[in-house]
Structures are given as structure tokens and as C-alpha cells.
Amino acid sequence: MQSDRSDSSGPITKRVNSLPSDSDTRGKHRIQAELKRLEQEARLLEEELELLDKMENATAVCKEMLSNVDTRPDPLLPV
């Protein structure tokens, strides 16, 4: 007959418990390094967004350039 109770000391539990403690510190360091990288990337993106907020609209610049080009005759076209 089979027993209905579960054995908590199965092969998976033994494998997890037998991991060396060094892997815990390396994993922790790896996670901290990834977190630091993500924080730096977020900070750079925030700075870029601030610069974009301060920039003049591209349409205004294009309109200004078109008005300057339209008022000057093309030197290569005959008059």
C-alpha cells in the first residue's frame, strides 16, 4: 500500500539545501549590480527627458528655417 503523506526530504529539497553559501553572496552581488545598472539607466533617461522638455518644438524650428529659405533666391536658378 502507498502512503498519502508527502515526504519533505525528497531529492529536490536535499539539492536546494546542499547549495554552498558562496552562491548566495554571488547571486546577491549580481542582483545588486543589475539594480545599480537599472537605476543609472533610469537616471540617464530622466535627464534626457528634462532636456527634451527644455528644447524648442521641432515644428517651430522647421517653420523658421522654411521662412529663411523662401525669402532667399536660389543662386543656381536663373532669374
BALOBA-1460 file (C-alpha; in Angstrom, 3 decimals):
// residues 79
<rec num="1" residu="m" x="0.000" y="0.000" z="0.000"/>
<rec num="2" residu="q" x="1.044" y="3.559" z="-0.701"/>
<rec num="3" residu="s" x="1.147" y="6.221" z="1.930"/>
<rec num="4" residu="d" x="-0.687" y="9.526" z="1.315"/>
<rec num="5" residu="r" x="1.750" y="11.590" z="3.321"/>
<rec num="6" residu="s" x="4.312" y="13.681" z="1.435"/>
<rec num="7" residu="d" x="7.975" y="13.292" z="2.206"/>
<rec num="8" residu="s" x="9.565" y="16.731" z="2.661"/>
<rec num="9" residu="s" x="13.069" y="15.338" z="2.400"/>
<rec num="10" residu="g" x="12.793" y="14.492" z="-1.287"/>
<rec num="11" residu="p" x="15.637" y="14.863" z="-3.796"/>
<rec num="12" residu="i" x="14.738" y="18.468" z="-4.681"/>
<rec num="13" residu="t" x="14.813" y="19.636" z="-1.064"/>
<rec num="14" residu="k" x="18.128" y="17.910" z="-0.470"/>
<rec num="15" residu="r" x="19.597" y="19.525" z="-3.601"/>
<rec num="16" residu="v" x="18.485" y="23.038" z="-2.546"/>
<rec num="17" residu="n" x="19.755" y="22.609" z="0.996"/>
<rec num="18" residu="s" x="23.132" y="21.367" z="-0.211"/>
<rec num="19" residu="l" x="23.947" y="24.532" z="-2.215"/>
<rec num="20" residu="p" x="27.093" y="26.275" z="-0.990"/>
<rec num="21" residu="s" x="26.649" y="29.596" z="0.770"/>
<rec num="22" residu="d" x="29.054" y="31.243" z="-1.712"/>
<rec num="23" residu="s" x="26.386" y="31.088" z="-4.423"/>
<rec num="24" residu="d" x="24.095" y="33.144" z="-2.193"/>
<rec num="25" residu="t" x="26.578" y="36.012" z="-1.956"/>
<rec num="26" residu="r" x="27.410" y="35.875" z="-5.679"/>
<rec num="27" residu="g" x="23.715" y="35.926" z="-6.540"/>
<rec num="28" residu="k" x="23.148" y="38.817" z="-4.173"/>
<rec num="29" residu="h" x="26.045" y="40.744" z="-5.706"/>
<rec num="30" residu="r" x="24.748" y="40.065" z="-9.217"/>
<rec num="31" residu="i" x="21.288" y="41.339" z="-8.281"/>
<rec num="32" residu="q" x="22.753" y="44.470" z="-6.656"/>
<rec num="33" residu="a" x="24.875" y="45.168" z="-9.748"/>
<rec num="34" residu="e" x="21.834" y="44.783" z="-12.021"/>
<rec num="35" residu="l" x="19.798" y="47.055" z="-9.763"/>
<rec num="36" residu="k" x="22.550" y="49.678" z="-9.815"/>
<rec num="37" residu="r" x="22.704" y="49.496" z="-13.621"/>
<rec num="38" residu="l" x="18.920" y="49.924" z="-13.894"/>
<rec num="39" residu="e" x="18.975" y="52.900" z="-11.509"/>
<rec num="40" residu="q" x="21.712" y="54.532" z="-13.585"/>
<rec num="41" residu="e" x="19.755" y="53.944" z="-16.799"/>
<rec num="42" residu="a" x="16.621" y="55.434" z="-15.219"/>
<rec num="43" residu="r" x="18.608" y="58.483" z="-14.081"/>
<rec num="44" residu="l" x="20.013" y="58.990" z="-17.590"/>
<rec num="45" residu="l" x="16.540" y="58.698" z="-19.119"/>
<rec num="46" residu="e" x="15.190" y="61.271" z="-16.640"/>
<rec num="47" residu="e" x="17.981" y="63.677" z="-17.609"/>
<rec num="48" residu="e" x="17.204" y="63.153" z="-21.293"/>
<rec num="49" residu="l" x="13.509" y="63.833" z="-20.687"/>
<rec num="50" residu="e" x="14.393" y="67.065" z="-18.877"/>
<rec num="51" residu="l" x="16.498" y="68.148" z="-21.857"/>
<rec num="52" residu="l" x="13.656" y="67.351" z="-24.238"/>
<rec num="53" residu="d" x="11.253" y="69.423" z="-22.135"/>
<rec num="54" residu="k" x="13.610" y="72.402" z="-22.403"/>
<rec num="55" residu="m" x="14.045" y="72.085" z="-26.173"/>
<rec num="56" residu="e" x="12.102" y="74.172" z="-28.607"/>
<rec num="57" residu="n" x="9.451" y="72.404" z="-30.644"/>
<rec num="58" residu="a" x="10.763" y="70.972" z="-33.897"/>
<rec num="59" residu="t" x="7.850" y="72.408" z="-35.878"/>
<rec num="60" residu="a" x="8.737" y="75.957" z="-34.794"/>
<rec num="61" residu="v" x="12.339" y="75.448" z="-35.886"/>
<rec num="62" residu="c" x="11.247" y="73.970" z="-39.226"/>
<rec num="63" residu="k" x="8.877" y="76.873" z="-39.887"/>
<rec num="64" residu="e" x="11.668" y="79.350" z="-39.142"/>
<rec num="65" residu="m" x="14.056" y="77.558" z="-41.493"/>
<rec num="66" residu="l" x="11.442" y="77.435" z="-44.265"/>
<rec num="67" residu="s" x="10.767" y="81.160" z="-43.956"/>
<rec num="68" residu="n" x="14.522" y="81.855" z="-44.232"/>
<rec num="69" residu="v" x="14.893" y="79.592" z="-47.269"/>
<rec num="70" residu="d" x="11.813" y="81.006" z="-49.010"/>
<rec num="71" residu="t" x="12.974" y="84.605" z="-48.706"/>
<rec num="72" residu="r" x="16.378" y="83.975" z="-50.326"/>
<rec num="73" residu="p" x="16.591" y="83.284" z="-54.045"/>
<rec num="74" residu="d" x="18.316" y="80.107" z="-55.176"/>
<rec num="75" residu="p" x="21.684" y="81.094" z="-56.710"/>
<rec num="76" residu="l" x="21.600" y="78.125" z="-59.111"/>
<rec num="77" residu="l" x="18.258" y="79.024" z="-60.691"/>
<rec num="78" residu="p" x="18.122" y="81.627" z="-63.452"/>
<rec num="79" residu="v" x="16.390" y="84.851" z="-62.513"/>
